[in-house]
Amino acid sequence: MVIFLHGADTFRSRQKLKQIKERFRREVDKSGYNTATLDGRTLKVEHLERDLISAPFLAPKRLVVVEEMFNGKLAATLEKPVLELLQRPAAQNAIAVFWEGELPGGKKKPGPLLTFLLGSDLAEAFPKLSGTPLGSWYKSQAKRHGLTLEPAALELLFGLVGDDLWRGDNELQKLAAFCHGRTGTVSDVQTLVSSDAEENIFALTDAIGQRRTADALRLLDEQQRAGVAPLELVAKIAWHFRNLLLAKTWVADHGGRTNSWELAGALSLHPFVAKKTLGQITNFTLSELTARYRQLLMIDRSLKTGRGDPSALLTLFLANTPVAAA
């Protein structure tokens, strides 16, 4: 069986790939020993042959994923041998999934492998969403995160973020954490959704992780002087520490793998966010991230119940000083 996922909308195609992997693990390979992911940009035919032809271990099938083959320099020379390999009878022991972002443009005729994949009954294209389907995606994704938005707030978010579903999902997660069960308003979207918000938080958590307390306090002061509300700051920092905690756990559970695309798909993060997050997890131990995240939850509770000075609580957090439970 050969599956081909491709298209400019990498968020939805990554979600589809994630579903395929989860279903395979759940229904075919509970041990997790029969899944391989290969980088198509550096692919070697002998490695693909090994994974496709090897007999599955305590399972009826193997799952072999090849990512980003057709935008690499090797594609032209590898298409024919890879196609021949896929057509060998022994390859039927595996489910081969080829994942690609937007395919190369131009008038050049597709090679034999790409032609074969595009003609497959299991080929699925993921073009960028627009209009009503894009609006429906925002509504359903908000519901998935337990978030309800006023129609005007949803329209504003739609207008600010557009068809970047990676960013759209990240913004919905932040809004869900910020609104905490109440209906999100236009003011909430205006407060939380900004083009440089994530970079500011990455810089802040970088300073925290590298124990540059003075820099962290300076960045916090800059945010406060810019008029960013304490609850908004806590929501953004908590969102990022949650991602760090999940990423640290994911890497540990997957043998130390640091593929940002895989992480992005597993945690539904923008590829940019996944790459930056992977770059920061070495700054923290798992126990430190757990403690830090719990501390942020306590600060959030304190602020929402009017207990404690917001600036003092955030300063204590940045200085890694324990915060008493509210």
N, C-alpha and C positions, 0 to 999 in steps of 0.2 A: 504494500500500500504506500502510495506517495502523495503527500499533501503539500500544496504550495500556497503560502500566505504572502501577500505583497500589497504595496500601496503607500501613498503619501501619509495616510493616517496611521502612524506607527503605534498610537495609543491603543486603538481598537484591535490592530493585528497582534500586538503584544498580549492583550487580554485574551484573545483567541488562543494564542500559543500557550499561555498559562493554563487555560481550561483544558487543552489537549493533554498537557503534562499531568495535571491534577487527576484527570479522568483515567489516564493510563496508570498512574500510581495507585489509584483507588480500585480499579477494576481488573488490572492485569498484573501489576508488579508492586505488590505491597512491600516487598523488601527494599525497593529503590535501587537495586543493583544493575538494572538493565536500561538505563537512560544515559545517553552521551550527547554532549553539545560541542560542535566543532565550529571554529571560526573560518568562514568561507574565504576570507581575505588571505589567509595563510594555509589554506587547505592542502593536504597531501593525500593523494589517492590511496596510498597504502594504509593511512590512518582510517579513512572512510571505509575501505574494504574490511579492515579489522573489525570495525564496529557494526557494519552491516551483515557480514557473513558469519561472525562468531555466533555459536549457539547460545540462546538465552539461558540464564542461570535461574533455575527454579521458577520459570515463567514461560508462557507460550510464545511471547514476542519480545523484541527489543525496540526501543524508541531512540531514533538517531535524528538529531536536529542539526541542520547546517544553516548558519546565519551569515547574511551579507556576502554572498558569493559573487553576485553579478555586478557589483560596483568596484570589485577589486581587479588588479592587473592580471591575476591568474585565470580569470574566467574563460577567456578565449581558448587557452591551451588545455583546460581541464574539462570543458563541457562534454566532448566526445567520450573520453575515458570514464567520466562519472556516469554518463547515460548508459554506457555499456555495462557498468557495474550494477546499476539499478535494475537492468533487464536480465541479470543472471538469476536463475531459479533459486539459488541459495539466499538471495537478498529478500525473498519472501518471508524470511524469519523475522524481518524488521519492518517497522513503520518508519518511513523516512519523511521528515518534515523540513522543507526548505522555507526559511523566513527571509524576506527581503523588504527593505523600505521602498521608496519610490524607485522604479526601474529606470535605467539610463534612457535618456531621450535620443532624438535623432532619427534619421531615416535608415540607419543600418539595420539589415535584416537580422532578426534574432538567431542565435546559434542553435544547435540541435537540442541541447538540454533545455534551454529556456522555452523553445517551441514546444517541446514535450510537456513541460510543466504547465505552461499556459493553456494547453489543450486538455489537461487532466480534468476529470469530473470533480476532483477534490481541490481544484484551484479556487481561491477566494480572494477577490480584490477589495481593498479598503481605501477608497478615495476619500479626500477631505469632505467632511459634512458641511452643508450649508442650509440656510432657510429653515423650514419646518423640522426636518430631521435633526438639525443641530440644536434647535430649541428643545426638542423632545429629549435629546441626550442630556442636556443640562438639567431638565426636570427629573429624569429618572436617576441620574447620578447624584443629585442632591438628596433624593429620597433614599438612595443606597447608603448615604452617609448620615441618615437621620436628620436631615436639614430641611426646613420649610422656609422658602423665601417669598416675600411679597412680590406680586407680579412686576412692579416697577423695579425692585431690587434685582430680580432675575434678568430683566431686560437690560439693566445697567451692566451687570456682570457679563452678560452675553456680548454687549457692545465693547467692553474694555478688553476682554480676552479673545473673543472671536473663535476661530476654529482650531486653536491650539489646545487640544483636549488634555494634554499632559498638564499644562498650566491650569486649565479649567478645573481639573480634578483636584490639583493641589490647593487652589483657591477655595473650592467647596469644602475641602477638609479643614482648612483654617477657619472658614466661616462657621462650620459646624462646631468646632471647638470653642470659638468665641461666643457664639449665640447660646450654646449649652441648653438646647431644648426649646428655646423661644423662637418665634418667627423672625427671620432676618429682614432688616430694613435697608432702604437706600443708603442711610447713614452708615450702616455696618459695612456695606460694600465699599463706599467711599473711604471709610477709615482703613480697611484691611487690604484692599486690592490696589497695589501700586507697582510700577515697573521695577523699582530698585529694592523692594522690601526684602526679597530673599537674599540678595547680595549683602545687605546690611546685617541680616541675622547670621549669615555664614561668617562674616568678619567677626561678629561678636562671639560666636561659639568657637571660632578658631582661637581667639584670644583666651577664652576660658580654658580650652583644651591644652593650650601651650603654657598655661599658668602665667600669662601676661595680664595680671590683674589690673594694673594701671591702664593698659590699653582698653581692656574690657569696660572699665569704669568710664573712660573717656568716650567710648562708643555709646554707652548707655546715656551719658549726659547729652551727647549730640542728638540722640533719638528723642529724649525728653524736651530739649530745646526746640526741636522741630515740631513739637506739639503732639507727638505720638502718646496716646493715653496708656497708663500703666497696664490696664487689662488687655489692651491690644498687644503690648510688648510681651506680656506673660504668655498670651495665646500663641504668638509667633515663635517665641523661644521654646515653649512646650511642644509645639508642632515639630520643631526641628530636633529636639532631644528625643522625641518619640521615634522619629525616623532614624536617628543614630542608634537608638536601642534596638530597634527592629533590624537594622542593617548589621549591627554587630552580632546579633543572634543568628541571622541568616548566613553570614559568612562562616561562623563557627559550625553551623549545621551542615554546610556544604563543603567541608574539607578545606576551608580557607580560600575558596574561589572569590575572585574580585572582579568579575565581569559586570560592568555597570549596566549593560543592557538587560542582563538576566535579573539583576537586582531591581531595576526599574519596572520590569514586568511583574516580578514577584510582589513588590510593595506598592504597585500602581503610582510610581513617582515619575516626574519628568526626567528624561535622561540626564539633563544638566544637573538636576537636584541629586540624582543617584550618584553621578560621578563626584560631585562635591562632597556628598555624604561619605562615600567610600574613602575619600581622601582625609577625612577627619576622624574616622572611628579608631585609628591607631592612637589618637590622643587620649583615649579613655579606656578604662577597664569596664567590663560588663557590670560589675558591682557598682562602680562609680556612676555609670549612666543610669542604672536603676535608682540609685539614691538621689541623683540629681532630678530625675523625672518626678519622683515622689515629692521632692521638695517643691518643685514647681506647682504640683497639684495642691499642696498645702498653701502656697502663696496665693494661688488663684482663689481658693476657698476663703482665705483671710480677706482678700480684697473685695470679694462679692458679699461678704457679711460685714464689711466696714470695720474690720479689726486690723490694726496696724497701719503704719505709714507706708504708702506704696513705694516711695523712693528708698526708704530704709530697708524694706524687705528685699527689693531687687539688688541693692548694694550688698546686703548680707549674702544673697545667693551668688553674686559674682565673686565675692571674696571667699566663697566656699565655707561660710559660717552656718551651722545648723539653725534652722528656723523652727520655732516651737509650733506644734499643731494648734490650729484654731479651735 
